[in-house]
Amino acid sequence: MTFSSAGAATANAIAAITGSTVIADGKTALPRLFASGTPIIGVCAAGILIRLLADLISDKHDEPPVLAVSADGTHIVPLLGGHHGANQLARHLASALGGTAALTTASDARFSRGLDEPPEGYVIADPLAAKSAMISVLEGEAITLTGDAPWLAAAGYPVSQSGTVAITITEKNGGAGLVIHPKILIAGVGCERGTDPSELIGLIEKTLATAGLTPLSLAAIASIDLKADEAALHTAATHFGVPLRVFSAADLNAESDRLVTPSAIVAAETGTPGVSEAAALKAGVLLVPKQKSKRATCAIGKAPSPITVEQFGRAPGQLHIVGIGPGEAISRTASAVSALDAASDWVGYGLYLDLIADLHDHQHQHRFPLGDEEPRVRHALELAATGKIVALVCSGDAQIYAMAALVYELLDVTGARALSDAACRVGVASHPGISALQSASATAGALLGHDFCAISLSDLLTPREDIIKRLHAAAEGDFVTAFYNPRSKRRTDLIELAKAIYLDHRPSDTPVVIGTSVGRPEENVRVTTLGTFDPSEVDMLTIVLFGASTSRALKRGNGQTYAYTPRGYERKSQS
């Protein structure tokens, strides 16, 4: 990110080098990115970054890399996360930009990486042991190495058979000196539908322990894609802090000749004679053959070097149904923002994607026109089925006249409208947003203070006779009523009919709230009465709220009129 036009060229160059995105004004985005663990490169004075992040800095073991780069790119200074990638990134940028990396940590002054900063795919068993070993090496002692770690010599460390600083690279429990575990193990698993997660976790732990293997060397849990939505697999992956990866039956069947315990029953059910062993074998060799519990199986595979998980099978896929609120950034929930940040792809109506443009970073956008609701949702689900993390973007709350219900409808249908089997197995999470009825009521007072309902006046999906029946029921029930889609160019009479029906059941001075473009720069929220309400002044960008017979209007000293609906506290105070 850059905070001035002077650093724009350098920021663009860094973005090209690192494959990142330039954020022109990071003052609001910076704390959010830091909290989410996103590496930050500021083309600005170091002091700007320090002041903006000061309140968030706490544990050095959890902070992401933060670097300050001079506007001309000649000086690159790692400020935070030096041994979490900042020093390495500084060296890389200095080489690419022709600048100088100002490294201040003692280890990085002599070596290209610290002992507490092993390459990706390696995990330190005890961070305190790394600190002790680093001190000894800085004092001139050499390393004696057990296991394979060519990156130590490449980083400039003295490695000798007579060294006094012991470092052990192993996938097993224990080891001399500083123990570093390579992520070379795959737990291939299978289970019956509905297996208790604790059973599967216990089986994996027992299988590893019996073989003397450490869970820290697990790179992933792997299974067949038919189990992509199995809760036990997801819970186990979370428990061990590794991703879940899945393979098709054809992929697993390619390992059938190497299976130790093939099963004709499993082949008949899944299309491959083995799930756990075949999934484990995708790592390289089978280290531990299939072990069984009552309802689950586990096998352990070993790769010759740390596994790049992104290239191992595929992710199960995840769809986030995101309600972005009425439009303004301040109205988005933290859950929605987090889901949008995590997604690799955004799917939505173009206008809705424009409303969250300030959050756009690496995500690929899939824009659909208004009216293509089913193709939009179908595309999102099928895209997630390829292993992507997809955000289906909805305005307001996704549950209220938006796409959430259609997601579950498509997951449920059979026949010609049916999704692919893989799409039916993606994970689905819904992130509520602030709806237009909430926002309009809040701006105008508290009209939704008592019982209320919502009715869409669009007859594209709901038969006209059903809408009229609901209008009568809500009016007779004396509900405060929020009207979505009140009037279109083609359909103008239903909102007029609603006014007439409601006037039969409540006084003409009943408060009415009209909200146009709620949550957007052109927002206009006003209070009128049911008798004076003019249906012709509303459109599809308007939400209309009719009060109940008990609703009241209040003009305050600022000249503004507000509307609210009492809940009955006056009667309670008199009792």
C-alpha positions as CSV (number, residue, x, y, z in Angstrom):
1,M,0.0,0.0,0.0
2,T,1.0,3.6,-0.5
3,F,0.0,6.8,1.2
4,S,1.2,9.3,-1.4
5,S,1.5,9.6,-5.2
6,A,5.3,9.8,-4.8
7,G,5.5,6.1,-4.1
8,A,2.9,4.9,-6.7
9,A,5.5,3.7,-9.2
10,T,7.4,1.7,-6.5
11,A,4.1,0.3,-5.1
12,N,3.1,-0.9,-8.6
13,A,6.5,-2.5,-9.1
14,I,6.3,-4.3,-5.8
15,A,2.8,-5.5,-6.6
16,A,4.1,-7.0,-9.9
17,I,7.1,-8.6,-8.1
18,T,5.0,-10.2,-5.3
19,G,1.7,-10.8,-7.1
20,S,-0.1,-8.6,-4.6
21,T,-2.5,-5.7,-4.8
22,V,-1.9,-2.0,-4.4
23,I,-4.1,-0.2,-1.8
24,A,-3.9,3.5,-2.4
25,D,-5.1,4.5,1.1
26,G,-4.4,1.9,3.7
27,K,-5.4,3.9,6.8
28,T,-8.7,1.9,7.2
29,A,-7.6,-1.3,5.6
30,L,-4.2,-1.6,7.5
31,P,-5.6,-2.7,10.9
32,R,-7.9,-5.2,9.3
33,L,-5.2,-6.7,7.1
34,F,-2.8,-6.9,10.1
35,A,-5.4,-8.6,12.3
36,S,-6.1,-11.2,9.6
37,G,-2.3,-12.1,9.3
38,T,-1.9,-10.5,5.8
39,P,1.7,-9.5,4.9
40,I,1.9,-5.7,4.6
41,I,4.4,-3.6,2.5
42,G,4.0,0.1,3.0
43,V,5.6,2.4,0.5
44,C,5.9,5.1,3.1
45,A,7.7,6.3,6.2
46,A,8.2,3.6,8.8
47,G,6.6,5.8,11.4
48,I,3.3,5.8,9.6
49,L,3.0,2.1,9.8
50,I,4.1,2.0,13.4
51,R,1.5,4.6,14.5
52,L,-1.3,2.9,12.6
53,L,-0.5,-0.6,14.0
54,A,0.7,0.4,17.5
55,D,-2.5,-0.7,19.2
56,L,-2.5,-4.1,17.5
57,I,1.1,-5.1,18.2
58,S,1.2,-7.7,21.0
59,D,2.6,-11.2,20.3
60,K,5.6,-11.3,18.0
61,H,5.0,-15.0,17.4
62,D,1.6,-14.2,15.7
63,E,2.3,-11.0,13.8
64,P,2.5,-11.0,10.0
65,P,5.4,-9.5,8.0
66,V,5.3,-5.7,7.9
67,L,7.8,-3.8,5.8
68,A,8.4,-0.1,5.1
69,V,9.8,0.8,1.7
70,S,11.1,4.2,0.7
71,A,9.3,5.9,-2.1
72,D,12.1,5.4,-4.6
73,G,12.5,1.7,-3.6
74,T,16.1,2.0,-2.5
75,H,15.5,1.1,1.2
76,I,13.5,-1.8,2.4
77,V,13.0,-2.1,6.2
78,P,11.4,-5.1,7.9
79,L,9.5,-3.7,10.9
80,L,7.6,-6.7,12.2
81,G,7.6,-10.4,11.6
82,G,11.3,-10.5,10.7
83,H,11.4,-14.3,11.2
84,H,7.9,-14.8,9.9
85,G,9.0,-13.9,6.3
86,A,9.7,-10.2,6.5
87,N,13.4,-10.5,6.3
88,Q,13.2,-13.0,3.4
89,L,10.8,-10.7,1.6
90,A,13.0,-7.7,2.2
91,R,16.0,-9.5,0.6
92,H,13.8,-10.5,-2.3
93,L,12.5,-7.0,-2.9
94,A,16.0,-5.5,-2.5
95,S,17.3,-7.8,-5.2
96,A,14.4,-7.1,-7.6
97,L,14.3,-3.3,-7.0
98,G,18.1,-2.8,-6.8
99,G,17.8,-1.5,-3.3
100,T,19.1,-2.4,0.2
101,A,17.4,-4.5,2.8
102,A,18.0,-3.0,6.2
103,L,18.1,-6.1,8.4
104,T,18.6,-5.5,12.1
105,T,18.2,-9.0,13.6
106,A,21.6,-10.5,14.5
107,S,20.9,-13.8,12.8
108,D,20.0,-12.2,9.5
109,A,23.1,-10.1,9.5
110,R,25.1,-13.3,9.0
111,F,22.7,-15.8,7.6
112,S,20.0,-15.7,5.0
113,R,17.4,-17.0,7.5
114,G,17.2,-17.6,11.2
115,L,17.0,-21.0,12.8
116,D,13.6,-20.0,14.1
117,E,12.5,-19.3,10.5
118,P,12.7,-22.6,8.6
119,P,11.4,-22.8,5.1
120,E,7.7,-23.4,4.4
121,G,6.9,-27.1,5.1
122,Y,9.0,-27.3,8.3
123,V,7.8,-26.9,11.9
124,I,10.0,-26.3,15.0
125,A,9.1,-28.6,17.9
126,D,10.3,-26.2,20.6
127,P,10.8,-22.5,19.7
128,L,13.0,-22.0,22.8
129,A,15.4,-24.6,21.5
130,A,15.8,-22.6,18.3
131,K,16.7,-19.5,20.3
132,S,19.3,-21.3,22.3
133,A,20.8,-22.9,19.1
134,M,20.9,-19.6,17.4
135,I,22.8,-18.0,20.2
136,S,25.4,-20.8,20.1
137,V,25.9,-20.5,16.4
138,L,26.3,-16.8,16.6
139,E,29.0,-17.4,19.2
140,G,30.9,-19.5,16.6
141,E,29.8,-23.0,17.2
142,A,29.0,-25.4,14.3
143,I,25.9,-27.5,13.6
144,T,25.8,-31.3,13.6
145,L,22.8,-32.4,11.5
146,T,20.7,-35.5,11.7
147,G,18.4,-35.8,8.8
148,D,18.1,-33.8,5.5
149,A,18.0,-30.0,5.6
150,P,20.0,-28.6,2.6
151,W,18.6,-25.2,3.4
152,L,20.8,-24.9,6.4
153,A,24.0,-24.9,4.4
154,A,22.4,-22.7,1.7
155,A,21.6,-20.2,4.4
156,G,25.2,-20.0,5.4
157,Y,25.2,-22.1,8.5
158,P,28.4,-24.0,9.4
159,V,27.4,-27.7,9.3
160,S,30.0,-30.2,10.5
161,Q,30.2,-33.8,11.8
162,S,32.0,-32.5,14.8
163,G,29.6,-29.6,15.5
164,T,28.3,-29.0,19.0
165,V,24.8,-27.6,18.1
166,A,22.6,-30.6,17.4
167,I,19.7,-30.2,14.9
168,T,17.5,-33.1,14.0
169,I,15.1,-33.2,11.0
170,T,12.6,-35.9,11.6
171,E,8.9,-36.9,11.3
172,K,9.2,-39.0,14.4
173,N,8.7,-38.0,18.1
174,G,11.9,-36.9,19.9
175,G,15.3,-36.2,18.6
176,A,18.5,-34.5,19.7
177,G,18.9,-30.8,20.2
178,L,16.8,-28.5,18.0
179,V,14.1,-30.7,16.5
180,I,12.5,-29.6,13.2
181,H,9.6,-31.7,11.8
182,P,9.1,-31.7,8.0
183,K,5.5,-31.7,6.8
184,I,5.8,-34.9,4.8
185,L,3.0,-37.1,6.3
186,I,-0.5,-37.6,5.0
187,A,-3.2,-39.2,7.0
188,G,-5.4,-41.0,4.5
189,V,-8.8,-41.6,6.1
190,G,-12.2,-43.1,5.5
191,C,-15.3,-43.3,7.6
192,E,-19.0,-44.2,7.6
193,R,-21.4,-41.4,7.2
194,G,-22.1,-39.7,10.4
195,T,-19.0,-41.0,12.3
196,D,-18.4,-39.2,15.6
197,P,-15.4,-36.9,15.0
198,S,-13.8,-38.0,18.3
199,E,-13.6,-41.5,16.9
200,L,-11.7,-40.4,13.8
201,I,-9.4,-38.1,15.7
202,G,-8.6,-40.8,18.2
203,L,-7.8,-43.3,15.4
204,I,-5.5,-40.8,13.7
205,E,-3.7,-40.1,17.0
206,K,-3.4,-43.8,17.8
207,T,-2.1,-44.6,14.3
208,L,0.6,-41.9,14.5
209,A,1.6,-42.7,18.1
210,T,1.9,-46.5,17.5
211,A,4.4,-45.7,14.6
212,G,6.3,-43.1,16.7
213,L,5.2,-40.3,14.4
214,T,4.5,-36.7,15.4
215,P,1.3,-34.9,14.3
216,L,3.5,-31.9,13.7
217,S,4.7,-33.6,10.5
218,L,1.1,-34.0,9.1
219,A,0.7,-31.9,6.0
220,A,-3.0,-32.8,5.4
221,I,-5.8,-35.2,6.0
222,A,-6.9,-36.8,2.7
223,S,-9.9,-38.8,1.6
224,I,-12.3,-39.5,-1.3
225,D,-14.4,-36.6,-2.6
226,L,-17.6,-38.5,-1.7
227,K,-16.7,-37.5,1.9
228,A,-16.0,-33.9,1.1
229,D,-18.9,-32.8,3.3
230,E,-18.3,-35.3,6.1
231,A,-18.3,-33.4,9.4
232,A,-15.8,-35.9,11.1
233,L,-13.2,-35.2,8.4
234,H,-13.5,-31.4,8.7
235,T,-13.4,-31.6,12.5
236,A,-10.3,-33.8,12.4
237,A,-8.5,-31.5,10.0
238,T,-9.3,-28.5,12.3
239,H,-8.1,-30.5,15.3
240,F,-4.7,-31.2,13.8
241,G,-4.4,-27.8,12.2
242,V,-4.1,-29.1,8.6
243,P,-6.2,-28.8,5.5
244,L,-8.6,-31.5,4.3
245,R,-7.8,-32.6,0.7
246,V,-9.9,-34.9,-1.4
247,F,-9.4,-37.1,-4.5
248,S,-11.9,-38.6,-7.0
249,A,-12.5,-42.3,-7.1
250,A,-10.6,-42.5,-10.3
251,D,-7.6,-40.8,-8.8
252,L,-7.6,-43.2,-5.8
253,N,-8.2,-46.2,-8.1
254,A,-4.9,-45.4,-9.8
255,E,-3.2,-46.6,-6.6
256,S,-5.1,-49.9,-6.5
257,D,-2.0,-52.0,-7.4
258,R,-0.1,-50.6,-4.4
259,L,-2.8,-51.2,-1.7
260,V,-1.9,-53.6,1.1
261,T,-5.5,-54.3,2.1
262,P,-7.8,-53.8,-0.9
263,S,-11.5,-54.4,-0.4
264,A,-14.1,-55.5,-2.9
265,I,-16.9,-54.1,-0.7
266,V,-15.2,-50.6,-0.7
267,A,-14.8,-50.9,-4.4
268,A,-18.5,-51.6,-4.9
269,E,-19.5,-48.6,-2.7
270,T,-17.0,-46.0,-3.8
271,G,-15.4,-47.1,-7.2
272,T,-12.0,-47.7,-5.6
273,P,-10.8,-50.8,-3.6
274,G,-9.3,-48.6,-0.9
275,V,-9.8,-45.1,0.4
276,S,-7.5,-44.5,3.3
277,E,-4.5,-46.4,1.9
278,A,-4.9,-44.9,-1.6
279,A,-5.2,-41.4,-0.2
280,A,-2.1,-41.9,1.9
281,L,-0.2,-43.4,-1.1
282,K,-0.7,-40.1,-3.0
283,A,2.0,-38.8,-0.7
284,G,4.6,-41.2,-2.1
285,V,5.0,-44.4,0.0
286,L,2.7,-46.2,2.5
287,L,4.3,-45.8,5.9
288,V,1.5,-47.3,8.0
289,P,-1.1,-49.6,6.3
290,K,-4.8,-49.2,7.1
291,Q,-5.8,-49.2,10.7
292,K,-9.4,-49.6,11.8
293,S,-11.8,-48.4,14.5
294,K,-15.5,-49.2,14.7
295,R,-16.5,-46.8,11.9
296,A,-13.3,-45.3,10.5
297,T,-10.0,-46.2,8.8
298,C,-6.6,-44.5,8.8
299,A,-3.3,-45.0,6.9
300,I,-0.2,-42.9,6.9
301,G,1.7,-42.0,3.7
302,K,5.1,-40.3,3.5
303,A,6.5,-37.9,0.9
304,P,10.3,-37.6,0.2
305,S,10.1,-33.8,0.9
306,P,7.6,-31.3,2.4
307,I,4.3,-31.4,0.6
308,T,2.9,-28.4,-1.2
309,V,-0.7,-28.9,-0.1
310,E,-2.1,-26.7,-2.8
311,Q,-0.9,-29.2,-5.4
312,F,-2.1,-32.2,-3.4
313,G,-5.6,-33.3,-4.4
314,R,-8.1,-30.5,-4.1
315,A,-9.8,-28.6,-1.3
316,P,-13.4,-29.7,-0.5
317,G,-14.7,-26.3,-1.6
318,Q,-16.6,-23.7,0.4
319,L,-19.4,-21.3,-0.3
320,H,-19.9,-18.3,1.8
321,I,-23.3,-16.6,1.5
322,V,-22.6,-13.0,2.3
323,G,-25.0,-10.3,3.2
324,I,-23.2,-7.0,2.7
325,G,-25.9,-4.8,4.3
326,P,-27.7,-1.9,2.6
327,G,-24.5,-0.6,0.9
328,E,-22.4,1.5,3.2
329,A,-19.1,0.0,4.5
330,I,-19.9,0.8,8.1
331,S,-22.9,-1.4,8.0
332,R,-21.1,-4.6,7.1
333,T,-20.6,-7.2,9.8
334,A,-17.2,-8.4,10.7
335,S,-18.2,-11.9,9.7
336,A,-19.1,-10.7,6.2
337,V,-15.9,-8.8,5.7
338,S,-13.8,-11.8,6.9
339,A,-15.6,-14.1,4.5
340,L,-15.1,-11.7,1.6
341,D,-11.4,-11.4,2.4
342,A,-10.9,-15.1,2.6
343,A,-12.7,-15.9,-0.7
344,S,-10.8,-16.5,-3.9
345,D,-13.9,-15.7,-6.0
346,W,-16.8,-13.3,-5.7
347,V,-20.1,-14.1,-7.4
348,G,-22.9,-11.6,-7.6
349,Y,-25.0,-9.0,-9.3
350,G,-22.6,-6.3,-10.6
351,L,-24.1,-3.5,-8.5
352,Y,-23.5,-5.5,-5.3
353,L,-19.9,-6.2,-6.3
354,D,-19.4,-2.4,-6.9
355,L,-20.7,-1.7,-3.4
356,I,-17.8,-3.7,-1.9
357,A,-15.1,-2.5,-4.3
358,D,-13.1,-1.1,-1.4
359,L,-12.5,-4.7,-0.2
360,H,-11.4,-6.1,-3.5
361,D,-7.9,-7.5,-3.5
362,H,-7.0,-10.8,-5.1
363,Q,-10.5,-12.1,-5.7
364,H,-11.7,-13.0,-9.2
365,Q,-15.1,-11.4,-9.8
366,H,-18.0,-13.2,-11.6
367,R,-20.6,-10.6,-12.5
368,F,-24.2,-11.5,-13.3
369,P,-27.1,-9.2,-14.5
370,L,-30.1,-8.6,-12.3
371,G,-32.6,-11.4,-12.8
372,D,-30.1,-14.2,-13.3
373,E,-30.5,-15.5,-9.8
374,E,-30.5,-19.2,-10.4
375,P,-27.5,-19.1,-12.9
376,R,-25.7,-17.0,-10.4
377,V,-26.2,-19.4,-7.5
378,R,-25.6,-22.4,-9.6
379,H,-22.3,-20.9,-10.8
380,A,-21.2,-20.2,-7.3
381,L,-21.9,-23.7,-6.1
382,E,-20.2,-25.4,-9.1
383,L,-17.2,-23.0,-8.7
384,A,-16.9,-24.0,-5.1
385,A,-17.0,-27.6,-6.1
386,T,-13.7,-27.2,-7.9
387,G,-12.0,-26.5,-4.5
388,K,-12.3,-22.7,-4.4
389,I,-13.5,-20.5,-1.6
390,V,-16.4,-18.6,-3.1
391,A,-18.4,-15.7,-1.7
392,L,-21.9,-15.3,-3.1
393,V,-22.6,-11.6,-2.5
394,C,-26.1,-10.4,-1.6
395,S,-27.3,-7.0,-0.6
396,G,-28.9,-6.6,2.8
397,D,-29.3,-9.9,4.5
398,A,-28.9,-13.0,2.3
399,Q,-31.9,-14.7,4.1
400,I,-34.3,-11.9,3.2
401,Y,-35.4,-11.9,-0.4
402,A,-31.9,-12.9,-1.5
403,M,-29.9,-15.9,-2.5
404,A,-29.6,-18.0,0.7
405,A,-32.8,-19.9,0.3
406,L,-32.0,-20.6,-3.4
407,V,-28.7,-22.1,-2.4
408,Y,-30.4,-24.6,-0.2
409,E,-33.2,-25.2,-2.8
410,L,-30.6,-26.1,-5.4
411,L,-28.8,-28.4,-3.0
412,D,-32.1,-30.2,-2.4
413,V,-33.5,-30.5,-6.0
414,T,-33.3,-33.6,-8.2
415,G,-33.9,-34.1,-11.9
416,A,-33.1,-31.6,-14.6
417,R,-32.2,-28.8,-12.1
418,A,-29.9,-31.0,-10.0
419,L,-26.4,-29.8,-9.3
420,S,-23.3,-32.0,-9.8
421,D,-22.6,-34.4,-7.0
422,A,-19.4,-32.4,-6.1
423,A,-21.4,-29.2,-5.9
424,C,-23.9,-30.8,-3.5
425,R,-21.0,-31.6,-1.1
426,V,-19.4,-28.2,-0.8
427,G,-19.4,-26.6,2.6
428,V,-21.9,-23.7,3.1
429,A,-21.7,-20.9,5.6
430,S,-24.1,-18.0,5.8
431,H,-23.1,-14.5,7.0
432,P,-26.0,-12.3,8.0
433,G,-26.1,-8.7,7.0
434,I,-28.2,-5.7,8.1
435,S,-31.3,-5.6,6.0
436,A,-32.9,-2.6,4.4
437,L,-35.9,-2.8,6.8
438,Q,-33.6,-2.6,9.8
439,S,-31.6,0.3,8.4
440,A,-34.6,2.3,7.3
441,S,-36.4,1.8,10.6
442,A,-33.2,2.8,12.5
443,T,-32.7,5.9,10.5
444,A,-36.3,7.0,11.0
445,G,-36.6,6.0,14.7
446,A,-37.9,2.6,15.8
447,L,-40.9,1.6,13.7
448,L,-39.9,-2.0,14.1
449,G,-40.1,-1.8,17.9
450,H,-42.9,-4.3,18.1
451,D,-44.3,-7.2,16.0
452,F,-43.6,-6.8,12.3
453,C,-43.5,-8.7,9.0
454,A,-42.1,-8.3,5.5
455,I,-43.9,-8.8,2.2
456,S,-42.4,-8.6,-1.2
457,L,-44.8,-7.0,-3.8
458,S,-42.9,-8.6,-6.7
459,D,-45.2,-11.1,-8.5
460,L,-42.4,-12.6,-10.6
461,L,-41.9,-15.5,-8.2
462,T,-45.0,-15.2,-6.0
463,P,-48.5,-15.4,-7.5
464,R,-50.4,-12.2,-7.2
465,E,-53.3,-13.8,-5.4
466,D,-50.9,-15.0,-2.6
467,I,-49.5,-11.5,-2.2
468,I,-53.0,-10.0,-1.8
469,K,-53.9,-12.7,0.7
470,R,-50.8,-11.8,2.8
471,L,-51.6,-8.1,2.6
472,H,-55.0,-8.8,4.1
473,A,-53.6,-11.1,6.8
474,A,-50.9,-8.6,7.8
475,A,-53.2,-5.7,7.9
476,E,-55.8,-7.5,9.9
477,G,-53.1,-8.8,12.3
478,D,-52.0,-5.2,12.9
479,F,-48.3,-5.9,12.0
480,V,-45.9,-3.2,11.2
481,T,-45.2,-4.2,7.6
482,A,-42.0,-3.7,5.5
483,F,-42.7,-3.8,1.7
484,Y,-39.8,-4.9,-0.5
485,N,-39.9,-4.4,-4.3
486,P,-42.9,-2.0,-3.8
487,R,-43.2,-0.8,-7.4
488,S,-41.7,-1.5,-10.8
489,K,-42.3,0.0,-14.2
490,R,-44.6,-2.9,-15.1
491,R,-46.2,-3.4,-11.7
492,T,-47.6,-0.2,-10.2
493,D,-50.9,-1.2,-8.5
494,L,-50.0,-3.6,-5.7
495,I,-48.5,-0.9,-3.5
496,E,-51.6,1.2,-4.2
497,L,-53.8,-1.8,-3.2
498,A,-51.7,-2.3,-0.1
499,K,-52.4,1.3,1.0
500,A,-56.1,0.8,0.5
501,I,-56.2,-2.5,2.4
502,Y,-54.2,-1.0,5.3
503,L,-56.4,2.1,5.5
504,D,-59.3,-0.3,6.2
505,H,-57.6,-1.4,9.4
506,R,-55.7,1.5,10.8
507,P,-56.0,5.3,11.0
508,S,-54.8,7.6,8.2
509,D,-52.2,9.2,10.5
510,T,-50.4,5.9,10.9
511,P,-46.7,6.6,10.4
512,V,-45.1,5.4,7.2
513,V,-41.3,5.3,6.6
514,I,-40.0,5.5,3.0
515,G,-36.4,4.6,2.4
516,T,-34.8,5.1,-1.0
517,S,-31.2,3.9,-1.8
518,V,-30.7,3.0,1.9
519,G,-27.1,2.9,3.0
520,R,-25.8,4.5,-0.2
521,P,-24.6,8.1,-0.8
522,E,-27.9,9.1,-2.3
523,E,-29.9,7.7,0.7
524,N,-33.2,9.4,1.4
525,V,-35.3,8.3,4.4
526,R,-38.4,10.2,5.4
527,V,-41.5,9.8,7.5
528,T,-45.0,10.5,6.3
529,T,-48.5,9.1,7.1
530,L,-50.5,6.4,5.6
531,G,-53.2,8.8,4.4
532,T,-50.7,11.1,2.6
533,F,-48.4,8.4,1.3
534,D,-48.0,8.7,-2.4
535,P,-47.3,5.2,-4.0
536,S,-46.0,6.9,-7.2
537,E,-42.9,8.2,-5.5
538,V,-41.4,4.8,-4.8
539,D,-39.5,2.4,-7.0
540,M,-37.5,-0.9,-6.8
541,L,-34.7,0.9,-4.9
542,T,-37.2,1.9,-2.2
543,I,-38.4,0.1,0.9
544,V,-41.7,1.2,2.5
545,L,-42.7,0.5,6.1
546,F,-46.3,0.9,7.2
547,G,-46.8,1.3,10.9
548,A,-49.3,-0.6,13.1
549,S,-52.3,1.1,14.6
550,T,-50.2,1.7,17.8
551,S,-47.3,3.3,15.9
552,R,-46.6,6.9,16.6
553,A,-44.8,9.9,15.1
554,L,-42.6,12.2,17.1
555,K,-41.3,15.6,16.0
556,R,-38.1,16.5,17.9
557,G,-36.4,19.8,18.6
558,N,-34.1,19.4,15.5
559,G,-37.2,19.5,13.3
560,Q,-37.0,15.9,12.3
561,T,-40.0,13.6,12.5
562,Y,-39.3,10.1,13.8
563,A,-41.6,7.0,13.9
564,Y,-41.7,4.3,16.6
565,T,-44.0,1.5,17.8
566,P,-44.4,1.1,21.5
567,R,-44.2,-2.4,23.0
568,G,-46.5,-1.8,25.9
569,Y,-44.2,-0.5,28.7
570,E,-46.8,2.2,29.5
571,R,-49.3,-0.5,30.6
572,K,-46.5,-2.4,32.5
573,S,-45.6,0.8,34.4
574,Q,-49.2,1.3,35.4
575,S,-49.8,-2.3,36.6
